[in-house]
């Protein structure tokens, strides 16, 4: 059975993840390392600090060939200890 997200996507396609986590200089590198493990390539993450500087949001766009890649990256990114939310 297809999920709503699966129904909305026409693959292959560009797909953007937004990762929100604790503001730590290592977090961006950890996010990119996880993505590179599953979908090698050059990535240019966009970052934004929260108003108080406690959290950072990291947006990274990938080119997904199948829905399994998208699901796997959601799961793997959420396992990073500083990550609070993956959208």
C-alpha positions as CSV (number, residue, x, y, z in Angstrom):
1,X,0.0,0.0,0.0
2,X,1.4,3.4,-1.0
3,X,1.8,6.2,1.6
4,X,0.4,9.7,0.8
5,X,4.0,10.9,0.2
6,X,4.6,8.1,-2.2
7,X,1.5,8.9,-4.1
8,X,2.5,12.6,-4.4
9,X,6.0,12.0,-5.8
10,X,6.9,11.2,-9.4
11,X,10.3,9.4,-9.2
12,X,13.1,10.0,-9.9
13,X,12.9,13.5,-8.5
14,X,14.6,16.1,-6.4
15,X,13.7,15.8,-2.7
16,X,14.6,18.3,0.1
17,X,15.1,17.2,3.7
18,X,15.0,19.7,6.5
19,X,16.9,18.5,9.6
20,X,16.4,20.4,12.9
21,X,18.8,19.7,15.7
22,X,21.0,21.1,18.4
23,X,23.3,23.9,17.3
24,X,26.6,22.1,17.0
25,X,29.4,22.6,14.4
26,X,29.5,18.8,13.8
27,X,25.9,18.4,13.0
28,X,26.0,19.6,9.4
29,X,29.0,17.3,8.6
30,X,27.2,14.3,10.2
31,X,24.0,15.0,8.1
32,X,26.0,15.2,4.9
33,X,28.0,12.1,5.8
34,X,24.8,10.1,6.3
35,X,23.4,11.3,3.0
36,X,26.7,10.6,1.1
37,X,26.6,7.1,2.5
38,X,23.4,6.3,0.7
39,X,23.4,8.8,-2.2
40,X,26.9,10.0,-3.1
41,X,27.2,13.4,-4.6
42,X,28.1,17.1,-3.9
43,X,25.7,18.7,-1.5
44,X,25.3,22.3,-0.6
45,X,23.4,22.4,2.7
46,X,21.6,25.6,3.7
47,X,21.6,26.4,7.4
48,X,19.7,28.7,9.6
49,X,20.2,29.3,13.4
50,X,17.2,29.7,15.7
51,X,16.7,33.1,17.3
52,X,18.5,32.1,20.5
53,X,21.1,30.1,18.7
54,X,20.2,26.8,20.4
55,X,19.0,25.0,17.3
56,X,20.0,24.8,13.7
57,X,17.9,23.8,10.6
58,X,19.7,22.2,7.8
59,X,18.1,21.9,4.3
60,X,19.6,19.5,1.8
61,X,18.3,18.5,-1.6
62,X,19.0,15.1,-3.0
63,X,18.0,13.4,-6.3
64,X,16.0,10.3,-5.3
65,X,15.7,7.4,-7.7
66,X,13.2,5.5,-5.6
67,X,11.1,5.8,-2.6
68,X,13.2,3.4,-0.6
69,X,16.1,5.9,-0.7
70,X,13.8,8.6,0.8
71,X,12.5,6.4,3.6
72,X,16.0,5.1,4.4
73,X,17.4,8.6,4.7
74,X,14.6,9.7,7.0
75,X,15.3,6.8,9.3
76,X,19.1,7.2,9.2
77,X,19.1,11.0,9.7
78,X,16.7,10.7,12.7
79,X,19.3,8.4,14.4
80,X,21.9,11.2,14.6
81,X,22.0,12.0,18.4
82,X,21.8,15.8,18.0
83,X,18.8,15.6,15.6
84,X,15.4,16.6,17.0
85,X,13.3,16.4,13.8
86,X,13.5,15.4,10.2
87,X,11.0,16.9,7.7
